[in-house]
Amino acid sequence: MTRQSRSLPRYDTDSPASSSIALRLEGLHAAATALLHTDPRRALPLAREYAQQAQTVGSLVAQAKAEVLLGQSLLVCGELPEALVRLRVAIQLYGELADPLEQANAEELAGKVCLNLGELDEADQLLHAAINRVSHLQNIPAQATRATALNHLAGVQHTQGKVAEALTSLRRALNIWEEQSHFVGQIYCLINLGNIQTWLGQYSEAVASLSQAYTLNQKHLNDSRSQASVLHNLARVHYLKGDSDLAIELMHSACQSAEITQDPLIQASTQLNLGTFYLETGQFLEARTHLEAALGLSRQTSYRAGEMSTLDSLGLLAEQTGDMAEAQQSYQQALEIAQEIGDPQGELEARLHLGKLYFQQRASSPALTQLSVALELAVQTQSPKEEGEIHEALLQLHETQQDFQLALHHATALLRIERELFNAESDRQTRNLSIQFEVERARHEAAVYKLRTEVEQEARQAAERLVQERTSELSRAQHEVVTRLAMAAEYRDDTTGEHTRRVGRATTNCPRPRLVRTAGRRARHCGAAP
């Protein structure tokens, strides 16, 4: 069946009515696109109107563009499920149109939505499809789509625990953006790179990546969305480094930038982290305020990963304030969401917290169940800190049950992990010290080189002055020698010497008229022709 077999009304672009519709469509598309990141709530109704108009036109191209625009608007407004529906339609339409670049763009956007919804398998499939679809195209738009898809794919891989693959994807994306001098792309790659470096405990490297992103934004963009993301991640790094006051200050700034963007996903994320910081510092009232705000924003936008993390933090808050029933309920809801969206790290944390809570309540059997599954997840996701925490909890549990053989097993495993963590931390500190030493040595060498250069320059200038002086002296000496040689030659030449003496004697014997008249005649004589 050919494409002409579709029952679509004919769109005559030559008629005055159709020209008016075309202009109307172009105006709606331009207006919605302009508002997309500045005022998304105003962009959304324009995008819906554009989609309705495109349906009446009967053009596949117009309909496909409308689905993408509406999907983007819904994504920015946080209405993720409907955004995914629209983008799936756009993927199908561009497939029928045999337009690989636009189809890849729709797949990349749909992959981003799936990532935010926690549907990691579908996100992985869509993003790989987008990357492969434009792999043979070398033009700038195709490479931009490929880099964006790689950036989102790194987020999927990191969530799945594939850290090495995530780093590879990010570096590939960053190289493309650097080649194109695309600052927005560079900033978001650096943010994600800093996020992974933070997760790996490479705090100095993370600060360097995020500071580079912040500088790029301040110098070239001054974009609130980028600024919120950079400040958000910088706050997390400083919090993990132990500077809670600076972390809270930076996260407050991130929240202010997030408010300007009107993006509920960014707002939810910054509120969640600010609430967590307050929770960890024992400021429970402030923690609850920000965590409940994050939970509301996450549920409003179907941001399941954010909802899961917020529930887990609210469980910790309830546990620390003595409300064990609320804590258990929050942990259980977080666990269910983690299983629903396939997030092993989220499931690990929820099971760990549930297991420890059950142990505190002397419910040994459910505690053992949760902690055993959590241990498997910790090994699977390569999370040594959580693994050590689980071994410690299991050690205490088996001691209370007087199962000393299993207690010894977990004690041995805990000791091994603590040594590994200590060695890793020592290696990290040694590496950081080595870097600092190399930096200081480079500064010292630069200072020495500068001083040596200045000394050499002064010496060169002094030598040049001495050469000039000696050259002048030599020139004067040569002039004197030539003069003396000329005089000597005059005295040796009898004819010339006699002539000179005769002229001298004649001059002395001449009468002396008045000076003024003699001078005047001499002047006129000298001015005459010979």
C-alpha positions in Angstrom: 0.0 0.0 0.0 1.4 3.4 -1.0 1.3 6.5 1.1 -1.3 8.0 -1.2 -3.8 5.4 -0.1 -4.3 7.2 3.2 -7.6 9.0 3.3 -6.4 12.5 3.9 -7.9 15.8 2.6 -5.9 17.5 -0.1 -4.0 20.6 1.0 -3.8 23.2 -1.8 -1.0 25.6 -0.8 -1.8 27.9 -3.8 -5.2 29.0 -2.6 -5.6 32.1 -0.4 -7.3 30.1 2.3 -4.6 27.5 2.5 -1.9 30.2 2.6 -3.7 31.8 5.5 -3.8 28.4 7.3 -0.1 27.9 6.6 0.8 31.3 8.0 -1.4 30.5 11.0 0.4 27.2 11.6 3.9 28.8 11.2 2.9 31.5 13.7 1.6 29.0 16.3 4.7 26.8 16.0 7.1 29.8 16.3 5.2 31.2 19.3 5.0 27.9 21.1 8.7 27.2 20.5 9.7 30.6 21.7 7.8 30.0 25.0 8.9 26.4 25.5 11.6 27.1 28.0 10.7 30.6 29.2 7.0 30.1 29.9 6.0 26.5 29.2 2.5 26.8 30.7 1.7 29.4 28.0 3.4 27.3 25.3 1.3 24.2 26.0 -2.1 25.6 24.8 -0.4 27.0 21.7 1.1 23.6 21.0 -2.3 21.9 21.4 -3.9 24.4 19.0 -1.1 23.8 16.5 -1.8 20.1 16.8 -5.5 20.6 16.1 -4.8 22.8 13.1 -2.4 20.3 11.7 -5.0 17.6 11.8 -7.3 19.7 9.6 -4.6 20.3 7.1 -4.1 16.6 6.4 -0.3 16.8 6.0 1.8 14.1 7.5 4.7 16.5 7.9 2.6 19.0 9.8 1.0 16.3 12.0 4.5 14.9 12.8 5.8 18.3 13.7 2.7 18.9 15.9 3.2 15.7 17.8 6.8 16.5 18.5 6.0 20.1 19.6 3.2 18.9 21.8 5.4 16.2 23.3 8.1 18.7 24.1 5.7 21.1 25.7 4.2 18.3 27.8 7.6 17.1 28.8 8.7 20.6 30.0 5.4 21.0 31.9 6.0 17.7 33.6 3.0 15.9 32.0 5.2 12.9 31.2 2.7 10.1 30.4 0.9 12.1 27.7 4.2 13.4 26.4 5.3 9.8 25.8 2.1 9.0 23.9 2.6 12.0 21.6 6.2 11.3 20.9 5.4 7.6 20.1 3.0 8.9 17.5 5.7 11.2 16.1 8.1 8.3 15.8 5.6 6.4 13.8 4.8 9.3 11.5 8.4 10.1 10.7 9.0 6.5 10.0 6.2 6.6 7.4 7.8 9.8 6.0 11.2 8.0 5.8 12.9 10.9 7.6 15.6 9.3 9.8 16.8 12.6 11.4 13.4 13.7 12.6 12.5 10.2 13.7 15.7 10.0 15.7 14.9 13.4 17.3 11.5 12.0 18.4 13.1 8.8 19.7 15.6 10.8 21.7 12.9 12.9 23.3 10.8 9.8 24.1 13.9 8.2 25.6 14.3 11.2 27.9 10.7 10.9 29.0 11.1 7.2 29.7 14.2 7.9 31.8 12.3 10.4 33.9 9.4 8.0 34.2 11.8 5.3 35.4 11.0 3.0 32.4 14.7 2.2 31.8 14.4 -0.7 29.4 12.3 1.3 26.9 14.5 4.4 27.4 17.6 2.2 26.5 15.9 0.9 23.4 14.7 4.3 22.2 18.1 6.0 22.7 20.1 3.3 21.1 17.6 3.4 18.1 18.2 7.2 17.8 22.0 6.9 18.0 22.0 4.1 15.4 19.6 5.9 13.1 21.9 8.9 12.6 25.2 7.1 12.9 25.8 7.4 9.1 24.9 11.1 8.9 27.7 13.6 9.4 25.8 16.9 9.3 25.6 19.1 12.4 21.9 18.4 13.3 22.4 14.7 13.1 25.5 14.8 15.3 23.6 17.0 17.8 20.9 14.5 18.0 23.4 11.7 18.5 25.2 13.6 21.3 21.9 14.4 23.1 20.9 10.8 22.9 24.3 9.7 24.2 23.9 12.1 27.1 20.5 10.7 28.1 21.8 7.1 27.5 24.5 7.8 30.1 21.8 8.6 32.6 20.0 5.3 31.9 23.3 3.4 32.2 24.3 5.1 35.4 20.8 4.3 36.9 21.3 0.7 35.8 24.7 0.5 37.6 26.7 0.5 34.3 29.1 3.2 35.4 31.9 2.5 32.9 29.5 2.5 30.0 27.9 5.7 31.3 31.3 7.5 31.4 32.1 6.3 27.8 28.7 7.6 26.5 29.3 11.0 28.2 32.8 11.4 26.8 31.6 10.6 23.3 28.8 13.2 23.7 31.1 15.8 25.1 33.6 15.4 22.2 30.8 16.1 19.7 29.6 19.2 21.6 33.1 20.5 21.9 33.7 20.0 18.1 30.5 22.0 17.5 31.2 24.7 20.2 27.8 23.9 21.5 27.8 25.3 25.1 24.5 23.9 26.3 25.5 20.4 25.3 28.9 20.8 27.0 27.3 22.1 30.2 24.9 19.2 30.6 27.6 16.6 29.7 29.8 18.1 32.3 27.0 18.2 34.9 26.3 14.4 34.3 30.1 13.7 34.4 30.3 15.5 37.7 27.4 13.6 39.0 29.0 10.2 38.2 32.4 11.4 39.6 30.5 12.4 42.8 28.9 8.9 43.0 32.4 7.4 42.6 33.8 9.6 45.4 36.0 11.6 43.1 35.0 14.9 44.7 37.8 17.1 43.4 37.2 15.9 39.8 33.5 16.5 40.3 34.0 20.0 41.5 36.3 20.7 38.5 33.7 19.4 36.0 30.9 21.3 37.6 32.9 24.5 37.9 33.8 24.3 34.2 30.1 23.9 33.5 29.2 26.9 35.7 31.9 29.0 34.0 30.6 28.1 30.5 27.1 29.1 31.6 28.1 32.4 33.1 30.3 33.3 30.1 28.1 32.2 27.2 24.5 31.5 28.3 23.4 32.9 31.7 20.6 30.3 31.6 18.6 29.7 34.8 17.9 26.0 33.9 21.6 25.3 33.5 22.5 27.3 36.5 20.0 25.4 38.7 21.4 22.1 37.6 25.1 23.1 38.2 24.4 24.6 41.6 22.3 21.6 42.5 25.1 19.2 41.8 27.8 21.4 43.3 25.8 21.5 46.5 25.7 17.7 46.6 29.4 17.5 46.2 30.1 19.9 49.0 27.6 18.1 51.2 29.4 14.8 50.6 32.7 16.5 51.4 31.3 17.5 54.8 30.6 21.2 54.2 26.9 21.2 55.1 26.5 24.9 55.5 27.9 25.7 52.0 25.8 22.8 50.6 22.6 24.2 52.0 23.5 27.7 50.8 24.2 26.4 47.2 21.0 24.3 47.2 18.9 27.3 48.2 20.4 29.2 45.2 19.6 26.2 43.0 16.0 26.3 44.2 15.7 29.9 43.3 17.0 29.3 39.8 14.6 26.3 39.5 11.7 28.5 40.4 12.6 30.8 37.5 12.6 27.9 35.0 9.0 26.9 36.1 10.2 23.3 35.4 8.5 21.0 38.0 11.1 18.3 37.5 14.0 20.6 38.4 12.0 22.1 41.3 11.2 18.6 42.7 14.8 17.6 42.5 16.2 20.7 44.2 13.5 20.6 46.9 14.3 16.9 47.5 18.0 17.5 48.0 17.5 20.6 50.2 15.1 18.6 52.4 17.6 15.7 52.6 20.4 18.1 53.6 18.2 19.6 56.4 17.3 16.0 57.5 21.0 15.0 57.7 21.8 18.0 59.8 18.9 17.4 62.2 16.8 20.3 61.1 13.6 18.3 60.9 11.0 21.0 60.5 12.8 22.5 57.5 13.4 19.0 56.1 9.7 18.1 56.2 8.7 21.4 54.5 11.0 20.8 51.5 10.5 17.0 51.3 6.7 17.4 51.2 7.1 20.1 48.5 9.3 17.6 46.5 6.7 14.8 46.9 3.9 17.0 45.7 5.8 18.2 42.6 6.9 14.6 41.8 3.4 13.2 42.0 2.0 16.1 40.0 4.3 15.4 37.1 4.4 11.5 37.5 8.1 11.8 38.3 8.3 8.3 39.7 12.0 8.3 40.4 11.7 11.5 42.3 8.7 10.3 44.2 10.6 7.1 45.2 13.6 9.0 46.5 11.4 11.5 48.4 9.4 8.7 50.1 12.7 7.1 51.2 13.9 10.4 52.7 10.5 10.9 54.4 10.8 7.4 55.8 14.2 8.4 57.4 12.6 11.6 58.8 9.8 9.6 60.3 12.2 7.1 61.8 14.4 9.8 63.3 11.4 11.6 64.8 10.0 8.3 66.3 7.1 7.6 64.0 7.9 4.0 63.0 4.6 3.3 61.4 5.0 6.2 59.0 8.6 5.3 58.3 7.6 1.7 57.4 4.8 2.9 55.1 7.1 5.4 53.3 9.9 2.7 52.8 7.3 0.2 51.5 5.9 2.7 49.0 9.5 3.6 47.9 10.2 -0.1 47.4 7.1 -0.7 45.3 8.0 2.3 43.0 11.6 1.1 42.7 10.4 -2.4 41.6 7.8 -0.9 39.3 10.3 1.3 37.4 13.2 -1.2 37.6 15.6 0.9 39.6 18.0 -1.5 41.4 19.7 1.3 43.4 16.4 2.6 44.7 15.3 -0.9 45.6 18.6 -1.5 47.4 18.2 1.6 49.6 14.5 0.9 50.3 15.2 -2.7 51.3 18.2 -1.7 53.4 16.1 0.8 55.4 13.2 -1.5 55.8 15.5 -4.3 57.0 17.1 -2.1 59.6 13.7 -0.8 60.7 12.4 -4.4 61.1 15.5 -5.3 63.1 14.9 -2.3 65.5 11.3 -3.6 65.9 12.7 -7.1 66.7 11.0 -8.6 63.6 14.0 -10.8 62.7 12.4 -12.8 59.9 11.3 -9.8 57.7 14.5 -8.0 58.5 16.6 -11.0 57.3 14.5 -11.2 54.1 14.9 -7.6 53.2 18.6 -7.4 54.1 19.5 -10.6 52.2 17.9 -9.3 49.0 19.5 -5.9 49.6 22.9 -7.6 49.8 22.4 -9.2 46.4 21.5 -5.8 45.0 24.5 -4.2 46.5 26.8 -6.7 44.9 25.0 -6.4 41.6 25.1 -2.6 41.5 28.7 -2.4 42.9 27.7 -0.4 45.9 30.4 -1.1 48.5 29.3 1.4 51.1 25.8 0.0 51.2 27.2 -3.6 51.1 29.2 -2.9 54.2 26.2 -1.3 55.9 24.2 -4.5 55.1 26.9 -6.8 56.5 27.0 -4.8 59.7 23.2 -5.1 60.1 23.3 -8.8 59.4 26.1 -9.2 61.8 24.0 -7.7 64.6 20.9 -9.7 63.6 22.8 -13.0 63.7 24.4 -12.1 67.0 21.0 -11.5 68.6 19.9 -14.9 67.2 23.2 -16.4 68.6 24.1 -17.7 65.2 27.8 -16.9 65.7 29.0 -18.7 62.6 27.0 -16.5 60.3 27.8 -13.5 62.5 31.5 -14.3 62.0 30.9 -14.6 58.2 29.4 -11.1 58.0 32.0 -9.7 60.4 34.8 -11.0 58.0 33.0 -9.6 55.0 32.5 -6.2 56.7 36.2 -6.1 57.6 37.1 -6.9 54.0 34.9 -4.1 52.6 36.1 -1.6 55.2 39.7 -2.3 54.1 38.7 -2.0 50.5 37.0 1.3 51.2 39.9 2.5 53.2 42.4 1.6 50.5 40.2 3.2 47.9 39.9 6.4 50.0 43.7 6.3 50.6 44.3 5.9 46.9 42.0 8.8 46.2 43.7 11.0 48.7 47.1 10.0 47.4 46.0 10.8 43.9 44.6 14.1 44.9 47.9 14.9 46.8 49.9 13.9 43.8 47.8 16.2 41.6 48.3 19.0 44.1 52.0 18.3 44.1 52.2 18.4 40.3 50.2 21.6 40.2 52.5 23.2 42.8 55.6 22.0 40.9 54.3 23.3 37.7 53.7 26.7 39.4 57.2 26.7 40.8 58.7 25.8 37.5 56.7 28.6 35.8 57.9 31.1 38.4 61.5 30.0 38.0 61.2 30.2 34.2 59.6 33.7 34.4 62.5 34.8 36.7 65.1 33.3 34.5 63.5 34.9 31.5 63.5 38.3 33.2 67.2 37.9 34.2 68.1 36.9 30.7 66.1 39.8 29.3 67.9 42.3 31.6 71.3 40.8 30.7 70.5 40.9 27.0 69.5 44.6 27.3 72.7 45.4 29.2 74.7 43.5 26.6 73.0 45.4 23.8 73.7 48.8 25.6 77.4 47.7 26.0 77.6 46.8 22.3 76.1 50.1 21.3 78.6 51.9 23.5 81.5 49.9 22.1 80.2 50.4 18.6 80.0 54.2 19.1 83.6 54.2 20.5 84.8 52.1 17.6 83.1 54.5 15.2 84.8 57.5 16.8 88.1 55.8 16.8 87.8 54.8 13.1 86.9 58.5 12.3 89.9 59.7 14.2 92.2 57.2 12.5 90.9 58.2 9.0 91.5 61.9 9.9 95.0 61.3 11.1 95.8 59.2 8.0 94.5 62.0 5.8 96.7 64.5 7.6 99.7 62.2 7.3 99.1 61.8 3.7 98.9 65.6 3.2 102.3 66.1 4.8 103.9 63.3 2.7 102.6 64.9 -0.6 105.0 67.7 -1.3 103.0 69.4 -4.1 99.8 69.3 -2.1 101.5 70.3 1.0 103.1 73.3 -0.6 99.8 74.4 -2.2 98.1 74.3 1.2 100.8 76.4 2.8 100.7 78.9 0.0 96.9 79.4 0.4 97.5 79.9 4.1 100.2 82.6 3.5 98.1 84.3 0.8 95.1 84.5 3.2 97.1 86.2 5.9 98.5 88.8 3.4 95.1 89.9 2.0 93.8 93.4 3.0 90.8 93.4 5.4 87.8 95.5 4.2 84.8 96.2 6.4 83.3 93.0 7.7 79.7 93.5 6.7 80.4 94.3 3.1 83.0 91.5 2.8 80.4 89.1 4.2 77.8 90.3 1.7 80.1 89.9 -1.3 81.2 86.5 -0.1 77.5 85.5 0.2 76.8 86.7 -3.3 79.9 85.0 -4.7 79.1 81.7 -3.1 75.6 81.8 -4.6 76.9 82.4 -8.2 77.6 79.8 -10.7 81.2 78.8 -11.1 
